[in-house]
Amino acid sequence: MKLGIHLPFLDIDGGTAAISGELARVGAAVENAGISWLSLMDHYFQIEPTGLPAESTMLEPTPP
């Protein structure tokens, strides 16, 4: 059996500027624990079933 972790929201202390550092920290912890995968909420429309507000922080692509 493989175990995975899903992060349904990214509202963290430090706001959007802190997301990359926090994801690096979480990713390292997940890998060190031997967990098979880490997934993130990536779409506005997926948040509603979680009961979180639509205004929650989401990862969005940005042009280079």
PyMOL Python script that loads the backbone (N, CA, C, O; Angstrom):
from pymol import cmd

cmd.read_pdbstr("""\
ATOM      1  N   MET A   1       0.841  -1.160   0.000  1.00  0.00           N
ATOM      2  CA  MET A   1       0.000   0.000   0.000  1.00  0.00           C
ATOM      3  C   MET A   1       0.897   1.237   0.000  1.00  0.00           C
ATOM      4  O   MET A   1       1.933   1.274   0.664  1.00  0.00           O
ATOM      5  N   LYS A   2       0.476   2.237  -0.754  1.00  0.00           N
ATOM      6  CA  LYS A   2       1.187   3.508  -0.795  1.00  0.00           C
ATOM      7  C   LYS A   2       0.353   4.562  -0.084  1.00  0.00           C
ATOM      8  O   LYS A   2      -0.874   4.579  -0.182  1.00  0.00           O
ATOM      9  N   LEU A   3       1.035   5.426   0.623  1.00  0.00           N
ATOM     10  CA  LEU A   3       0.375   6.489   1.367  1.00  0.00           C
ATOM     11  C   LEU A   3       0.707   7.822   0.719  1.00  0.00           C
ATOM     12  O   LEU A   3       1.849   8.066   0.328  1.00  0.00           O
ATOM     13  N   GLY A   4      -0.303   8.689   0.606  1.00  0.00           N
ATOM     14  CA  GLY A   4      -0.099  10.016   0.050  1.00  0.00           C
ATOM     15  C   GLY A   4      -0.672  11.078   0.966  1.00  0.00           C
ATOM     16  O   GLY A   4      -1.475  10.791   1.853  1.00  0.00           O
ATOM     17  N   ILE A   5      -0.251  12.290   0.737  1.00  0.00           N
ATOM     18  CA  ILE A   5      -0.727  13.445   1.495  1.00  0.00           C
ATOM     19  C   ILE A   5      -1.308  14.446   0.497  1.00  0.00           C
ATOM     20  O   ILE A   5      -0.699  14.716  -0.538  1.00  0.00           O
ATOM     21  N   HIS A   6      -2.480  14.994   0.805  1.00  0.00           N
ATOM     22  CA  HIS A   6      -3.094  16.029  -0.026  1.00  0.00           C
ATOM     23  C   HIS A   6      -3.259  17.283   0.813  1.00  0.00           C
ATOM     24  O   HIS A   6      -3.802  17.227   1.916  1.00  0.00           O
ATOM     25  N   LEU A   7      -2.797  18.408   0.303  1.00  0.00           N
ATOM     26  CA  LEU A   7      -2.953  19.695   0.980  1.00  0.00           C
ATOM     27  C   LEU A   7      -4.096  20.453   0.312  1.00  0.00           C
ATOM     28  O   LEU A   7      -3.929  20.964  -0.796  1.00  0.00           O
ATOM     29  N   PRO A   8      -5.262  20.535   0.973  1.00  0.00           N
ATOM     30  CA  PRO A   8      -6.418  21.160   0.338  1.00  0.00           C
ATOM     31  C   PRO A   8      -6.416  22.681   0.393  1.00  0.00           C
ATOM     32  O   PRO A   8      -7.218  23.320  -0.289  1.00  0.00           O
ATOM     33  N   PHE A   9      -5.535  23.271   1.186  1.00  0.00           N
ATOM     34  CA  PHE A   9      -5.489  24.729   1.227  1.00  0.00           C
ATOM     35  C   PHE A   9      -4.078  25.190   1.540  1.00  0.00           C
ATOM     36  O   PHE A   9      -3.280  24.443   2.106  1.00  0.00           O
ATOM     37  N   LEU A  10      -3.777  26.424   1.168  1.00  0.00           N
ATOM     38  CA  LEU A  10      -2.432  26.964   1.337  1.00  0.00           C
ATOM     39  C   LEU A  10      -2.447  28.290   2.079  1.00  0.00           C
ATOM     40  O   LEU A  10      -1.554  29.114   1.884  1.00  0.00           O
ATOM     41  N   ASP A  11      -3.433  28.508   2.916  1.00  0.00           N
ATOM     42  CA  ASP A  11      -3.474  29.710   3.744  1.00  0.00           C
ATOM     43  C   ASP A  11      -2.525  29.484   4.913  1.00  0.00           C
ATOM     44  O   ASP A  11      -2.883  28.830   5.893  1.00  0.00           O
ATOM     45  N   ILE A  12      -1.323  30.024   4.808  1.00  0.00           N
ATOM     46  CA  ILE A  12      -0.306  29.792   5.828  1.00  0.00           C
ATOM     47  C   ILE A  12       0.199  31.117   6.373  1.00  0.00           C
ATOM     48  O   ILE A  12       0.018  32.163   5.750  1.00  0.00           O
ATOM     49  N   ASP A  13       0.831  31.070   7.533  1.00  0.00           N
ATOM     50  CA  ASP A  13       1.453  32.266   8.097  1.00  0.00           C
ATOM     51  C   ASP A  13       2.502  32.777   7.117  1.00  0.00           C
ATOM     52  O   ASP A  13       3.307  32.002   6.601  1.00  0.00           O
ATOM     53  N   GLY A  14       2.492  34.057   6.869  1.00  0.00           N
ATOM     54  CA  GLY A  14       3.441  34.637   5.924  1.00  0.00           C
ATOM     55  C   GLY A  14       2.841  34.892   4.559  1.00  0.00           C
ATOM     56  O   GLY A  14       3.479  35.505   3.703  1.00  0.00           O
ATOM     57  N   GLY A  15       1.605  34.421   4.344  1.00  0.00           N
ATOM     58  CA  GLY A  15       0.907  34.667   3.085  1.00  0.00           C
ATOM     59  C   GLY A  15       1.548  33.987   1.895  1.00  0.00           C
ATOM     60  O   GLY A  15       2.332  33.050   2.042  1.00  0.00           O
ATOM     61  N   THR A  16       1.201  34.474   0.710  1.00  0.00           N
ATOM     62  CA  THR A  16       1.653  33.824  -0.516  1.00  0.00           C
ATOM     63  C   THR A  16       3.171  33.856  -0.673  1.00  0.00           C
ATOM     64  O   THR A  16       3.738  32.981  -1.327  1.00  0.00           O
ATOM     65  N   ALA A  17       3.834  34.846  -0.088  1.00  0.00           N
ATOM     66  CA  ALA A  17       5.295  34.926  -0.192  1.00  0.00           C
ATOM     67  C   ALA A  17       5.977  33.767   0.518  1.00  0.00           C
ATOM     68  O   ALA A  17       7.119  33.437   0.200  1.00  0.00           O
ATOM     69  N   ALA A  18       5.301  33.149   1.467  1.00  0.00           N
ATOM     70  CA  ALA A  18       5.897  32.064   2.247  1.00  0.00           C
ATOM     71  C   ALA A  18       5.567  30.677   1.701  1.00  0.00           C
ATOM     72  O   ALA A  18       6.073  29.680   2.217  1.00  0.00           O
ATOM     73  N   ILE A  19       4.730  30.594   0.670  1.00  0.00           N
ATOM     74  CA  ILE A  19       4.266  29.288   0.185  1.00  0.00           C
ATOM     75  C   ILE A  19       5.415  28.420  -0.318  1.00  0.00           C
ATOM     76  O   ILE A  19       5.480  27.240   0.026  1.00  0.00           O
ATOM     77  N   SER A  20       6.319  28.968  -1.120  1.00  0.00           N
ATOM     78  CA  SER A  20       7.374  28.121  -1.697  1.00  0.00           C
ATOM     79  C   SER A  20       8.260  27.512  -0.619  1.00  0.00           C
ATOM     80  O   SER A  20       8.600  26.331  -0.693  1.00  0.00           O
ATOM     81  N   GLY A  21       8.634  28.297   0.373  1.00  0.00           N
ATOM     82  CA  GLY A  21       9.453  27.765   1.461  1.00  0.00           C
ATOM     83  C   GLY A  21       8.720  26.717   2.274  1.00  0.00           C
ATOM     84  O   GLY A  21       9.302  25.709   2.676  1.00  0.00           O
ATOM     85  N   GLU A  22       7.455  26.955   2.512  1.00  0.00           N
ATOM     86  CA  GLU A  22       6.658  25.993   3.284  1.00  0.00           C
ATOM     87  C   GLU A  22       6.465  24.697   2.502  1.00  0.00           C
ATOM     88  O   GLU A  22       6.537  23.611   3.078  1.00  0.00           O
ATOM     89  N   LEU A  23       6.221  24.798   1.198  1.00  0.00           N
ATOM     90  CA  LEU A  23       6.072  23.591   0.386  1.00  0.00           C
ATOM     91  C   LEU A  23       7.376  22.802   0.327  1.00  0.00           C
ATOM     92  O   LEU A  23       7.352  21.571   0.321  1.00  0.00           O
ATOM     93  N   ALA A  24       8.506  23.489   0.284  1.00  0.00           N
ATOM     94  CA  ALA A  24       9.799  22.794   0.305  1.00  0.00           C
ATOM     95  C   ALA A  24       9.969  22.045   1.621  1.00  0.00           C
ATOM     96  O   ALA A  24      10.426  20.902   1.632  1.00  0.00           O
ATOM     97  N   ARG A  25       9.601  22.686   2.729  1.00  0.00           N
ATOM     98  CA  ARG A  25       9.709  22.050   4.042  1.00  0.00           C
ATOM     99  C   ARG A  25       8.791  20.839   4.140  1.00  0.00           C
ATOM    100  O   ARG A  25       9.206  19.775   4.600  1.00  0.00           O
ATOM    101  N   VAL A  26       7.548  21.000   3.710  1.00  0.00           N
ATOM    102  CA  VAL A  26       6.583  19.896   3.758  1.00  0.00           C
ATOM    103  C   VAL A  26       7.018  18.773   2.818  1.00  0.00           C
ATOM    104  O   VAL A  26       6.939  17.598   3.176  1.00  0.00           O
ATOM    105  N   GLY A  27       7.476  19.129   1.622  1.00  0.00           N
ATOM    106  CA  GLY A  27       7.931  18.118   0.672  1.00  0.00           C
ATOM    107  C   GLY A  27       9.076  17.286   1.218  1.00  0.00           C
ATOM    108  O   GLY A  27       9.095  16.067   1.046  1.00  0.00           O
ATOM    109  N   ALA A  28      10.026  17.928   1.872  1.00  0.00           N
ATOM    110  CA  ALA A  28      11.149  17.199   2.470  1.00  0.00           C
ATOM    111  C   ALA A  28      10.666  16.277   3.581  1.00  0.00           C
ATOM    112  O   ALA A  28      11.126  15.140   3.690  1.00  0.00           O
ATOM    113  N   ALA A  29       9.741  16.760   4.406  1.00  0.00           N
ATOM    114  CA  ALA A  29       9.207  15.929   5.493  1.00  0.00           C
ATOM    115  C   ALA A  29       8.456  14.723   4.942  1.00  0.00           C
ATOM    116  O   ALA A  29       8.581  13.616   5.466  1.00  0.00           O
ATOM    117  N   VAL A  30       7.678  14.936   3.889  1.00  0.00           N
ATOM    118  CA  VAL A  30       6.926  13.846   3.254  1.00  0.00           C
ATOM    119  C   VAL A  30       7.897  12.803   2.693  1.00  0.00           C
ATOM    120  O   VAL A  30       7.712  11.602   2.893  1.00  0.00           O
ATOM    121  N   GLU A  31       8.923  13.270   1.995  1.00  0.00           N
ATOM    122  CA  GLU A  31       9.908  12.352   1.419  1.00  0.00           C
ATOM    123  C   GLU A  31      10.659  11.589   2.512  1.00  0.00           C
ATOM    124  O   GLU A  31      10.850  10.378   2.401  1.00  0.00           O
ATOM    125  N   ASN A  32      11.080  12.283   3.554  1.00  0.00           N
ATOM    126  CA  ASN A  32      11.803  11.641   4.656  1.00  0.00           C
ATOM    127  C   ASN A  32      10.953  10.608   5.379  1.00  0.00           C
ATOM    128  O   ASN A  32      11.484   9.651   5.943  1.00  0.00           O
ATOM    129  N   ALA A  33       9.640  10.794   5.367  1.00  0.00           N
ATOM    130  CA  ALA A  33       8.730   9.853   6.026  1.00  0.00           C
ATOM    131  C   ALA A  33       8.411   8.652   5.138  1.00  0.00           C
ATOM    132  O   ALA A  33       7.737   7.721   5.579  1.00  0.00           O
ATOM    133  N   GLY A  34       8.887   8.663   3.889  1.00  0.00           N
ATOM    134  CA  GLY A  34       8.632   7.545   2.986  1.00  0.00           C
ATOM    135  C   GLY A  34       7.257   7.561   2.357  1.00  0.00           C
ATOM    136  O   GLY A  34       6.795   6.541   1.845  1.00  0.00           O
ATOM    137  N   ILE A  35       6.598   8.703   2.390  1.00  0.00           N
ATOM    138  CA  ILE A  35       5.271   8.834   1.792  1.00  0.00           C
ATOM    139  C   ILE A  35       5.427   8.910   0.276  1.00  0.00           C
ATOM    140  O   ILE A  35       6.355   9.546  -0.223  1.00  0.00           O
ATOM    141  N   SER A  36       4.524   8.267  -0.456  1.00  0.00           N
ATOM    142  CA  SER A  36       4.667   8.094  -1.903  1.00  0.00           C
ATOM    143  C   SER A  36       4.374   9.334  -2.731  1.00  0.00           C
ATOM    144  O   SER A  36       5.016   9.549  -3.758  1.00  0.00           O
ATOM    145  N   TRP A  37       3.419  10.155  -2.309  1.00  0.00           N
ATOM    146  CA  TRP A  37       3.076  11.316  -3.119  1.00  0.00           C
ATOM    147  C   TRP A  37       2.536  12.452  -2.264  1.00  0.00           C
ATOM    148  O   TRP A  37       2.040  12.252  -1.155  1.00  0.00           O
ATOM    149  N   LEU A  38       2.652  13.649  -2.823  1.00  0.00           N
ATOM    150  CA  LEU A  38       2.143  14.867  -2.210  1.00  0.00           C
ATOM    151  C   LEU A  38       1.375  15.604  -3.297  1.00  0.00           C
ATOM    152  O   LEU A  38       1.916  15.870  -4.370  1.00  0.00           O
ATOM    153  N   SER A  39       0.122  15.935  -3.025  1.00  0.00           N
ATOM    154  CA  SER A  39      -0.669  16.675  -4.008  1.00  0.00           C
ATOM    155  C   SER A  39      -1.215  17.942  -3.371  1.00  0.00           C
ATOM    156  O   SER A  39      -1.331  18.048  -2.150  1.00  0.00           O
ATOM    157  N   LEU A  40      -1.546  18.898  -4.227  1.00  0.00           N
ATOM    158  CA  LEU A  40      -2.021  20.209  -3.781  1.00  0.00           C
ATOM    159  C   LEU A  40      -3.332  20.542  -4.469  1.00  0.00           C
ATOM    160  O   LEU A  40      -3.588  20.101  -5.590  1.00  0.00           O
ATOM    161  N   MET A  41      -4.151  21.313  -3.799  1.00  0.00           N
ATOM    162  CA  MET A  41      -5.360  21.845  -4.416  1.00  0.00           C
ATOM    163  C   MET A  41      -4.921  22.803  -5.515  1.00  0.00           C
ATOM    164  O   MET A  41      -4.087  23.678  -5.279  1.00  0.00           O
ATOM    165  N   ASP A  42      -5.472  22.646  -6.703  1.00  0.00           N
ATOM    166  CA  ASP A  42      -5.018  23.481  -7.805  1.00  0.00           C
ATOM    167  C   ASP A  42      -6.127  24.201  -8.560  1.00  0.00           C
ATOM    168  O   ASP A  42      -5.846  24.900  -9.533  1.00  0.00           O
ATOM    169  N   HIS A  43      -7.352  24.051  -8.147  1.00  0.00           N
ATOM    170  CA  HIS A  43      -8.448  24.679  -8.878  1.00  0.00           C
ATOM    171  C   HIS A  43      -9.462  25.288  -7.919  1.00  0.00           C
ATOM    172  O   HIS A  43      -9.810  24.699  -6.896  1.00  0.00           O
ATOM    173  N   TYR A  44      -9.914  26.452  -8.268  1.00  0.00           N
ATOM    174  CA  TYR A  44     -10.930  27.158  -7.488  1.00  0.00           C
ATOM    175  C   TYR A  44     -12.169  26.300  -7.277  1.00  0.00           C
ATOM    176  O   TYR A  44     -12.725  26.282  -6.179  1.00  0.00           O
ATOM    177  N   PHE A  45     -12.609  25.592  -8.307  1.00  0.00           N
ATOM    178  CA  PHE A  45     -13.852  24.835  -8.216  1.00  0.00           C
ATOM    179  C   PHE A  45     -13.743  23.610  -7.324  1.00  0.00           C
ATOM    180  O   PHE A  45     -14.769  23.051  -6.936  1.00  0.00           O
ATOM    181  N   GLN A  46     -12.554  23.179  -6.990  1.00  0.00           N
ATOM    182  CA  GLN A  46     -12.389  22.018  -6.124  1.00  0.00           C
ATOM    183  C   GLN A  46     -12.511  22.370  -4.647  1.00  0.00           C
ATOM    184  O   GLN A  46     -12.616  21.467  -3.817  1.00  0.00           O
ATOM    185  N   ILE A  47     -12.501  23.630  -4.299  1.00  0.00           N
ATOM    186  CA  ILE A  47     -12.472  24.010  -2.890  1.00  0.00           C
ATOM    187  C   ILE A  47     -13.839  23.864  -2.225  1.00  0.00           C
ATOM    188  O   ILE A  47     -13.906  23.579  -1.029  1.00  0.00           O
ATOM    189  N   GLU A  48     -14.910  24.048  -2.956  1.00  0.00           N
ATOM    190  CA  GLU A  48     -16.249  24.037  -2.359  1.00  0.00           C
ATOM    191  C   GLU A  48     -16.553  22.781  -1.550  1.00  0.00           C
ATOM    192  O   GLU A  48     -17.071  22.908  -0.441  1.00  0.00           O
ATOM    193  N   PRO A  49     -16.264  21.586  -2.034  1.00  0.00           N
ATOM    194  CA  PRO A  49     -16.591  20.386  -1.250  1.00  0.00           C
ATOM    195  C   PRO A  49     -15.836  20.279   0.079  1.00  0.00           C
ATOM    196  O   PRO A  49     -16.247  19.529   0.964  1.00  0.00           O
ATOM    197  N   THR A  50     -14.737  21.024   0.222  1.00  0.00           N
ATOM    198  CA  THR A  50     -13.973  20.954   1.468  1.00  0.00           C
ATOM    199  C   THR A  50     -14.607  21.787   2.574  1.00  0.00           C
ATOM    200  O   THR A  50     -14.284  21.616   3.750  1.00  0.00           O
ATOM    201  N   GLY A  51     -15.507  22.688   2.196  1.00  0.00           N
ATOM    202  CA  GLY A  51     -16.112  23.574   3.180  1.00  0.00           C
ATOM    203  C   GLY A  51     -15.282  24.819   3.445  1.00  0.00           C
ATOM    204  O   GLY A  51     -15.652  25.643   4.282  1.00  0.00           O
ATOM    205  N   LEU A  52     -14.166  24.967   2.745  1.00  0.00           N
ATOM    206  CA  LEU A  52     -13.324  26.150   2.902  1.00  0.00           C
ATOM    207  C   LEU A  52     -13.886  27.289   2.066  1.00  0.00           C
ATOM    208  O   LEU A  52     -14.581  27.041   1.080  1.00  0.00           O
ATOM    209  N   PRO A  53     -13.600  28.533   2.437  1.00  0.00           N
ATOM    210  CA  PRO A  53     -14.120  29.659   1.663  1.00  0.00           C
ATOM    211  C   PRO A  53     -13.491  29.737   0.276  1.00  0.00           C
ATOM    212  O   PRO A  53     -12.328  29.382   0.087  1.00  0.00           O
ATOM    213  N   ALA A  54     -14.271  30.202  -0.682  1.00  0.00           N
ATOM    214  CA  ALA A  54     -13.792  30.326  -2.061  1.00  0.00           C
ATOM    215  C   ALA A  54     -12.607  31.281  -2.163  1.00  0.00           C
ATOM    216  O   ALA A  54     -11.849  31.219  -3.131  1.00  0.00           O
ATOM    217  N   GLU A  55     -12.438  32.152  -1.192  1.00  0.00           N
ATOM    218  CA  GLU A  55     -11.345  33.125  -1.204  1.00  0.00           C
ATOM    219  C   GLU A  55     -10.030  32.535  -0.709  1.00  0.00           C
ATOM    220  O   GLU A  55      -9.028  33.247  -0.634  1.00  0.00           O
ATOM    221  N   SER A  56     -10.014  31.259  -0.371  1.00  0.00           N
ATOM    222  CA  SER A  56      -8.787  30.632   0.116  1.00  0.00           C
ATOM    223  C   SER A  56      -7.683  30.739  -0.932  1.00  0.00           C
ATOM    224  O   SER A  56      -7.953  30.791  -2.132  1.00  0.00           O
ATOM    225  N   THR A  57      -6.446  30.771  -0.464  1.00  0.00           N
ATOM    226  CA  THR A  57      -5.298  30.890  -1.355  1.00  0.00           C
ATOM    227  C   THR A  57      -5.185  29.667  -2.250  1.00  0.00           C
ATOM    228  O   THR A  57      -5.252  28.535  -1.773  1.00  0.00           O
ATOM    229  N   MET A  58      -5.014  29.895  -3.549  1.00  0.00           N
ATOM    230  CA  MET A  58      -4.849  28.820  -4.527  1.00  0.00           C
ATOM    231  C   MET A  58      -3.561  29.060  -5.295  1.00  0.00           C
ATOM    232  O   MET A  58      -3.133  30.202  -5.464  1.00  0.00           O
ATOM    233  N   LEU A  59      -2.953  27.993  -5.755  1.00  0.00           N
ATOM    234  CA  LEU A  59      -1.814  28.131  -6.656  1.00  0.00           C
ATOM    235  C   LEU A  59      -2.355  28.383  -8.050  1.00  0.00           C
ATOM    236  O   LEU A  59      -3.217  27.645  -8.529  1.00  0.00           O
ATOM    237  N   GLU A  60      -1.864  29.405  -8.692  1.00  0.00           N
ATOM    238  CA  GLU A  60      -2.282  29.731 -10.049  1.00  0.00           C
ATOM    239  C   GLU A  60      -1.034  29.899 -10.902  1.00  0.00           C
ATOM    240  O   GLU A  60      -0.030  30.434 -10.430  1.00  0.00           O
ATOM    241  N   PRO A  61      -1.083  29.446 -12.161  1.00  0.00           N
ATOM    242  CA  PRO A  61       0.079  29.637 -13.022  1.00  0.00           C
ATOM    243  C   PRO A  61       0.294  31.117 -13.307  1.00  0.00           C
ATOM    244  O   PRO A  61      -0.662  31.882 -13.432  1.00  0.00           O
ATOM    245  N   THR A  62       1.531  31.502 -13.407  1.00  0.00           N
ATOM    246  CA  THR A  62       1.851  32.876 -13.767  1.00  0.00           C
ATOM    247  C   THR A  62       2.752  32.848 -14.992  1.00  0.00           C
ATOM    248  O   THR A  62       3.609  31.972 -15.113  1.00  0.00           O
ATOM    249  N   PRO A  63       2.566  33.793 -15.896  1.00  0.00           N
ATOM    250  CA  PRO A  63       3.413  33.813 -17.089  1.00  0.00           C
ATOM    251  C   PRO A  63       4.864  34.087 -16.707  1.00  0.00           C
ATOM    252  O   PRO A  63       5.129  34.784 -15.728  1.00  0.00           O
ATOM    253  N   PRO A  64       5.797  33.543 -17.474  1.00  0.00           N
ATOM    254  CA  PRO A  64       7.221  33.781 -17.170  1.00  0.00           C
ATOM    255  C   PRO A  64       7.612  35.225 -17.362  1.00  0.00           C
ATOM    256  O   PRO A  64       8.769  35.586 -17.148  1.00  0.00           O
TER     257      PRO A  64
END
""", "prot")
cmd.dss("prot")
cmd.show_as("cartoon", "prot")
cmd.util.cbc("prot")
cmd.orient("prot")
